[in-house]
């Protein structure tokens, strides 16, 4: 069993009280039934999350909108599960949605998982979105250091030379300096 699926099902079992509807959603192979949970009114959040996650892992694009909403949720475990499913969904809209969430200053407190998803996707939108997000986090007294650190590490993992200037700027921030050194070392030198 996928580790993220195991973690999600344990969390949602507690949240749902392990009721019969929970058991049904964890065992059904009927994608139409799972998709129905996403559009049926009155469904609890745990049911929508479980249905969207399972559809996402199966590559069923009907899960896309629900997963994007969960990626921007205030609860970090929901965001992490949504990012995991979105990375496996294979929907071409995913990178654009993750970039929009990562660069939205009004929701920056919830940008950590969209940033990590962009790194995993390695899409054309990834580097520009991470550069934009990191540049904004380099302001004095910015409270979102975890987001900044994820950007620095992600830009290093992506190894794109366009990140060099913002990573050089990150060297001046004690919390980010060591990670920035490592990230810069991963970017090939131009000749």
N, C-alpha and C positions, 0 to 999 in steps of 0.2 A: 504494500500500500504506500502511495506517495506520502512522504512525511508531512507535507503541508495539509494534505487531505485528512490525515490522522489527527493533526492538531486542531483543524477546523471542526471535525466531527465531534471530538471530545468537548470542545468549547460550546458548540451548539447543542450537544446533548444536555449539558448543564443548563443552558439558557432555555431550552424547550421543555425541560423536565422529563426528557426521554419519552414523551408521549407517542402514541401510535402514528400520528402524522409525521413525526420526525423519523421514525423507523421506516416508514413508507418512502420518504424522500431520499433516505440513504441507500435504499436497496433497489428502487425502481430503475429499470433500464429504458423506460419510455421517455424519450426526449420531449414529446409533446406534453406529457403530464408535467414535467419540470418547467417547460416554457409557460404553461398555463399558470403556474404559481407566480410567475413574474408579472402577469397582467391581471390576475384576479384580485379584486378589491378585498380588503380585510385580512390579507395574509400578514402574519407577523414577520418582522425583520429577519429573524433567524431562518425562516422558511425561504424567504426570497434569496438570502445569502447562500444557503445550501444549494438551492436550485441553480442559481447563477454560476456558482463555483463548479458544480458538476457539469453543467452545459459548457462552460469555458474550457474545462479540461478535455471535454469531448470534441472541441472545435466547433461547437454550434454557435453561430454568430448571433442568435437571438439573445444571448447573455450579455452582449456588449454594453448596452446602455446601463443595465443594472450593475455590472462590474465597474464601470466608470464612476457611477455614483458612489459605490462602496470604496473605490480607490481614494475618494475625497472625503471619507467619513471621519468623524472626530475620534473614533475608536481605532487605535493602531493595529490591533489584530485583524480587524475587518479590512483595513487598507492593505496589510501584508497579504492576506488571502486573495484579495481582488487582484493585486499586482501579479501574484503567482499564476492565477487563472488567465489573466489578460496576456501574460507572456506566452502562454500555450494556446491561446485562442486562435491566433493567426489572422486576426482581423486587420486589414490595412489602415483602419482609422485609429488604431491603438496608440501609435507613436504621437500622432497629432494631438490626441486627447491628453496623453500624459504630459506632453510639452506645455499645453495650455494650463494644466493644473500646476505644474512645477513653476511656471512663471507668473502665476496669478498672485500678486502681492496681497490681495485681500484674504487669501487662503494659504499663505506661506507656512503657517503653523502645521499644515497637513501635507506639505510638499515632499517630505522625506521619501515616501514610497513611490510617488511618481518619478522622482529623481532616480531612484534605484531601478525602477522599471525601464527608464530611458537607457540606462547603462546596459541592462540586459538585452534590450531590443537592438541596440547598435544601429538605430535608424538614422536617416539623414537629419531628422529633427533633434537628435540627441545632443550633439555637441553645442549647437547654438543655444538650445534651451538651458543646458547646464552652465554655459558661460554667462548667460543673462542672469540666471538665478544666483550664481556665485558672486558676480559683480555687485549685485544688490546686497548681498550678505557681508560685504567687506566694509560697510559703513560702520563708524564707531558705535559701540554699545549695541550692536545688533544681537537680539536674543536667540536667534535661530542658528546656533553654531553646529548643531547636528546636521542640519540641511546643508550648511556650507561645507562641512567635512565630507558629507556624501558626494557633493559636487566635485570637490578636489579629488577624492579617491576615484570617482567615476571618470573624470577627465583623464586621469592617469591611465585607467584601464582602457579607455577608448584610444589613447595615444595619438590624438590629432593635434597637429602643430598649431592650429588656430587657438588652442587653449593656452599656449605658452604665455602670452601677456597677462591674462588674468591670474594664472598660477604664480607668475612672478610677483604680482601685487599681493597675492595671498601669503607670500613669504614674510611680509611685514606684520602678520597677525600671529602672535605666539601660539594660539590654539590650533592654527592651521599650518604653521611653518614646516613642521616635520613631514606631514602628509604631502605638502606642496613640493618639498624636495624630492620625495619618492615619486610623485606624479610626474614632475619634470624629467626625472631620470628615465621614465618609461616612454617619453615622447622622442621619436627618432630625430636626430639633428639633420637639418637641411644642408645640402652641400652646394 
